[in-house]
Amino acid sequence: MRVFAAAALVSLTMTSASADEIEWQRQIVKANVAWADKRWAILKIDDAVYLKDGQSAYLTHEGKVYKWSLTAPPGIVPAVKYANGKALIRMLGQEGDLDLLTEKDNVLALNERVDIVAQKTQIEPGQEGLRVMVYNQDSKAAKEFAGVEYYPYAKKYVVKATLEPLAAPVAEDFQTSRGWWKRFYKVGEAVFMLDGKEQRLPFYSGTSDASKLTEITAFFMDQLTGKETYGVGRYIDIAVESGLPQTLTIDFNTAYNPNCARSPHFNCPQAKVTLTADLRAGERKPRTFPDH
């Protein structure tokens, strides 16, 4: 599938395809790289742990598969502690703690095949914590990945919308794929016609500061959700500059599945809004699902 996607991009650039369609195909190629090809690809994550302030996790392994444990095992193993906004990691032979978050790209290589990556992330509404991943270049899931599947590009799913902005971003909490809750800030609603019916789609930001908006995101379901499209819903991102625009171009061909569609190691918000259309555009439901 990844080879096909790259070949399709070459084919599109040699035809009369629109710039939007070519960019859509580039998105598919990039998605395949992000899922399985690059060193820190999503499907190369063996395990992830989410830590609150003061919590620690210990890295163990069975054969070539690495796992995090919140309980210290016998012997000496790599350990990560989240304390005062720092990811402190202790390794065999390392005196004291190394603040992983000060390292380049937040990455520490255990060996040529395995990396630890730490990132600050929201673990409860308004509460920051630490997500620590262990990436394994020998991941079976990455090697067996057949590629993302999208519906054929359709111009009718590129719509013009009027944006009804809120006076100020409003906090709204979403249940997530892990059964937790995550906070986003509603900035307005897009109003548009689709399949002859008026639709209203809320857009959100990760910040409550309207002056810092660079991108807004919609989480949505459609009449095919759980059948042909992913059950948690799909997302669509739109870049914004110098405040919110009065109108938006929403290209549903670029709608994508969240990371939890194939990896149980993420904390993805579940969509609340259901469009009335059979929206055969954007990414389809994955062939296989992770165990949540």
Secondary structure, 3 states (H helix, E strand, C coil): CHHHHHHHHHHHHCCCCCHHHHHHHHHHHHHHHHHHHCCCCHHHEEEEEEECCCCEEEEEEECCEEEEECCCCCCCCCEEEEECCEEEEECCCCCCCEEHHHCHHHEEECCCCEEEEEEEEEEECCEEEEEEEEEECCCHHHHHCCCCCECCCCHHHEEEEEEEEEEEEEEEEEEECCCCEEEEEEEEEEEEEECCEEEEEEEEECCCCHHHCCEEEEEEECCCECCCECCCCEEEEEECCCCCCCEEEEEHHHCECCHHHCCCCCCCECCCEECCCCCCCCECCCCCCCCC
